[in-house]
């Protein structure tokens, strides 16, 4: 099972892909825990956002949550408010109204090796394949980044990847720089030994090229 603790006092429990046929329509349920609740050892949550998604409509909600988790006053407001419309508005805010997120910050990409990829699966780059990507990336010393639609995410941060809001069919560029950069890119391109698949068998994407990694001089 993927870890459903997002960070910043927020968790995102969600269903399994194999049970999607049971979902009549996409919806979320938000549980406020003003005093905090231990989710995993050392992880305390104040907002529990349960997600049941028929397809990839929930990706913007995940992207919005990644912006909230770094804003302690906002987490406090959402965890304690008695006005449900404030929670609904914040989590359903359209992309054009979103504030800058962690996915839009990153280093200059001079000297990074890169490979193009495409998001597969009906749910886009949601929590489970993003977690699998992060787990693989953390196994390498190289810095790993993911570029999508002008935004750059830290490939070793679940929140940063989810902030991309990449839906099914989205083009991604996976970049790596470091002593094992080539191995890191090969692992993320679907090497069966890499463990880059989630429990449901979906992966963040499949490489659009069959050759080796390319070298991109800049972002």
Legacy VTK file of the C-alpha trace (Angstrom):
# vtk DataFile Version 3.0
C-alpha trace
ASCII
DATASET POLYDATA
POINTS 219 float
0.000 0.000 0.000
1.163 3.531 -0.756
1.756 5.870 2.171
-1.233 8.223 2.224
0.388 10.888 4.424
1.002 13.860 2.158
2.798 16.076 4.663
2.030 19.317 6.490
-0.687 17.680 8.585
-2.651 16.355 5.583
-3.418 12.745 4.601
-5.184 11.497 1.488
-6.657 7.995 1.956
-8.119 6.748 -1.309
-9.506 3.638 -2.951
-7.815 1.012 -5.089
-7.978 1.121 -8.878
-9.471 -2.351 -9.030
-12.534 -1.045 -7.145
-13.165 1.962 -9.406
-16.210 0.303 -10.954
-17.957 0.724 -7.591
-17.726 4.526 -7.802
-20.929 6.107 -9.141
-19.455 9.610 -9.271
-16.270 11.300 -8.144
-16.366 12.801 -4.675
-14.295 13.727 -1.650
-14.910 13.724 2.086
-12.932 15.958 4.443
-12.442 15.114 8.121
-11.167 17.874 10.390
-9.007 16.886 13.364
-8.199 20.210 15.075
-6.227 18.562 17.872
-4.240 16.326 15.532
-4.161 12.544 15.078
-1.174 10.223 14.681
-1.410 8.764 11.168
1.905 6.940 11.054
4.660 7.025 13.700
5.937 10.588 13.791
3.223 11.875 11.414
0.319 13.907 12.765
-2.655 14.838 10.599
-5.222 17.601 11.046
-6.986 17.232 7.707
-7.996 13.850 6.275
-9.146 14.133 2.665
-10.778 10.944 1.415
-10.934 10.659 -2.361
-13.127 8.452 -4.556
-12.309 9.221 -8.188
-13.961 7.720 -11.259
-11.143 9.032 -13.467
-8.639 11.881 -13.120
-10.956 14.709 -12.003
-9.277 14.734 -8.568
-5.816 15.725 -9.807
-6.440 19.457 -9.341
-7.581 18.778 -5.772
-4.292 16.981 -5.125
-2.393 19.883 -6.673
-4.279 22.333 -4.442
-3.506 20.243 -1.364
0.217 20.390 -2.093
-0.025 24.183 -1.951
-1.898 24.120 1.355
0.476 21.785 3.170
3.326 24.329 3.154
1.043 27.047 4.527
0.606 26.422 8.273
-1.936 29.231 8.801
-4.036 27.837 5.941
-3.938 24.305 7.376
-5.014 25.782 10.713
-7.884 27.640 9.062
-9.142 24.605 7.141
-8.772 22.258 10.123
-10.770 24.483 12.486
-13.330 26.343 10.378
-17.025 25.573 10.847
-17.762 26.897 7.353
-17.633 23.995 4.913
-17.737 26.355 1.929
-14.223 27.584 2.799
-12.877 24.027 2.538
-14.743 23.340 -0.697
-13.524 26.575 -2.284
-9.894 25.993 -1.351
-9.755 22.401 -2.573
-11.687 22.977 -5.804
-9.903 26.162 -6.867
-9.283 26.059 -10.652
-5.686 25.981 -11.962
-5.656 29.620 -13.056
-6.408 30.773 -9.506
-3.880 28.528 -7.763
-0.975 30.075 -5.933
2.617 29.112 -6.897
3.492 25.618 -5.684
6.567 23.557 -4.941
6.366 22.148 -8.457
7.227 25.550 -9.902
10.515 25.879 -8.049
13.709 24.108 -8.950
17.339 24.435 -9.940
18.649 25.448 -13.346
18.696 22.319 -15.479
22.122 22.756 -17.077
23.841 19.408 -17.588
20.842 17.217 -16.720
20.290 14.006 -18.691
16.671 13.647 -19.729
14.118 11.283 -21.201
10.575 11.944 -22.412
7.691 10.052 -20.871
3.881 9.919 -21.054
1.465 9.478 -18.144
-0.536 6.269 -18.499
-3.502 4.869 -16.610
-6.981 6.310 -16.220
-6.159 8.332 -13.087
-3.130 10.302 -14.250
-0.175 10.968 -11.956
-2.087 10.346 -8.737
-0.747 9.409 -5.312
0.051 5.738 -5.923
2.204 5.971 -9.100
3.749 9.198 -7.784
4.754 7.378 -4.586
6.269 4.559 -6.646
8.218 7.120 -8.696
9.545 8.783 -5.526
10.545 5.440 -3.996
12.577 4.570 -7.095
14.151 8.041 -7.354
15.268 7.949 -3.723
17.317 4.847 -4.489
19.782 6.928 -6.524
22.256 9.641 -5.590
21.400 11.706 -8.657
19.080 14.682 -8.346
15.843 13.745 -10.147
13.390 16.308 -11.550
10.200 16.050 -13.594
9.072 18.750 -16.023
5.451 19.159 -17.140
3.668 22.091 -18.720
6.376 24.576 -17.748
6.596 23.385 -14.127
9.475 21.528 -12.506
8.946 19.009 -9.690
11.402 17.369 -7.321
11.274 13.679 -8.269
12.024 12.671 -4.674
9.055 14.575 -3.198
5.504 13.211 -3.369
3.943 16.624 -2.778
6.058 18.218 -5.487
5.070 15.560 -8.051
1.368 15.815 -7.223
1.572 19.598 -7.632
2.205 19.026 -11.347
-1.428 17.993 -11.822
-0.449 15.732 -14.738
-3.435 13.861 -16.117
-3.633 10.839 -18.408
-1.715 11.319 -21.647
0.343 14.231 -20.312
3.876 14.558 -21.641
6.610 14.575 -19.017
10.356 15.002 -19.152
12.285 13.124 -16.472
15.680 14.672 -15.742
18.597 13.479 -13.645
22.024 14.802 -12.726
24.605 12.994 -10.680
26.980 10.039 -10.641
24.221 7.487 -11.361
21.967 9.650 -13.545
21.778 7.174 -16.427
20.734 4.355 -14.090
18.123 6.598 -12.464
16.557 7.414 -15.831
16.563 3.791 -16.959
14.808 2.765 -13.734
12.059 5.336 -14.207
11.549 4.256 -17.831
10.004 0.967 -16.743
12.862 -1.462 -16.200
10.976 -4.419 -14.643
13.634 -4.571 -11.950
13.055 -0.958 -10.917
9.864 -1.425 -8.914
8.314 1.591 -10.619
4.820 0.108 -10.635
2.205 0.622 -7.953
0.209 -2.165 -6.323
-2.453 -1.877 -9.005
0.067 -2.321 -11.796
-0.179 1.242 -13.077
2.931 3.281 -13.659
3.566 7.005 -13.959
4.114 6.589 -17.675
5.943 4.810 -20.434
8.954 6.300 -22.151
8.065 7.860 -25.461
11.450 6.866 -26.849
13.086 3.483 -27.006
16.658 4.761 -27.147
18.878 5.731 -24.237
18.564 8.927 -22.195
19.308 12.191 -23.950
21.215 15.144 -22.554
19.400 18.434 -22.195
21.648 21.482 -21.833
19.027 23.624 -20.118
15.443 23.850 -18.861
LINES 1 220
219 0 1 2 3 4 5 6 7 8 9 10 11 12 13 14 15 16 17 18 19 20 21 22 23 24 25 26 27 28 29 30 31 32 33 34 35 36 37 38 39 40 41 42 43 44 45 46 47 48 49 50 51 52 53 54 55 56 57 58 59 60 61 62 63 64 65 66 67 68 69 70 71 72 73 74 75 76 77 78 79 80 81 82 83 84 85 86 87 88 89 90 91 92 93 94 95 96 97 98 99 100 101 102 103 104 105 106 107 108 109 110 111 112 113 114 115 116 117 118 119 120 121 122 123 124 125 126 127 128 129 130 131 132 133 134 135 136 137 138 139 140 141 142 143 144 145 146 147 148 149 150 151 152 153 154 155 156 157 158 159 160 161 162 163 164 165 166 167 168 169 170 171 172 173 174 175 176 177 178 179 180 181 182 183 184 185 186 187 188 189 190 191 192 193 194 195 196 197 198 199 200 201 202 203 204 205 206 207 208 209 210 211 212 213 214 215 216 217 218
